[in-house]
Structures are given as structure tokens and as C-alpha cells.
């Protein structure tokens, strides 16, 4: 399915909104020590990023999901910051 540029940009804008929500859920789950909720939020972010071809964000979310599913909660704080940075970068590019 081919998307027009404007349609793609609309999808990316929607992704930024939902991605921000997913990232908030991810961070809250980390703070609460809830690995399953963190993994679910990372999975959602990963799927949406992958579907839009946002490879760098997809790879970060994939790593976050894997680490949380494997119980490495203490090792993922940097991933949360990286995900936020990448999401902010995408948002600033889209809104120019």
C-alpha cells in the first residue's frame, strides 16, 4: 500500500501522540517495577515505529522490550532516555 507524503506525515503525527503515551506508560511501569507493563508499552512503541519505517526508534523499543521481558529492569533507564530523545527528534522534524 502506497501512502502519499501528506498521509504518511499524518500517520507520523498520530504516532508521536500515541508514542508519547506509550513512553509515559513505559516509564511509569519502570518506576513501579512492573516488567510486564513496561514490555507491553515497549512492544506497542516498537510495532508502530516498525510499521512507519522508523528503524532507529524500532530498534530501541525492541531492545527495551527484550530487556524488560528478560527481567533486566535496572538496565533500561538509558533506553527510556534514548526513546524519548528519538521521539523528540522525530517530532521536531515533522513539525518543521
TAQUIJO-V369256 format. One record per pair of residues at least 24 apart in sequence whose ideal C-beta (glycine too) atoms are under 6 Angstrom apart, sorted by the first residue. I is the first residue (numbers start at 1). J is the second residue. D is the distance in Angstrom with one decimal. If there is no record, write none. Layout:
i={I | I}
j={J | J}
d={D | D}
This chain:
i={12 | 15 | 15 | 16 | 19 | 19 | 23 | 27 | 35 | 35 | 38 | 39 | 39 | 39 | 56 | 57}
j={94 | 48 | 52 | 91 | 45 | 87 | 83 | 80 | 68 | 73 | 68 | 65 | 68 | 69 | 86 | 86}
d={5.4 | 5.3 | 5.8 | 4.8 | 5.7 | 5.3 | 5.7 | 5.5 | 4.9 | 5.7 | 4.3 | 5.2 | 4.1 | 4.7 | 5.8 | 4.7}
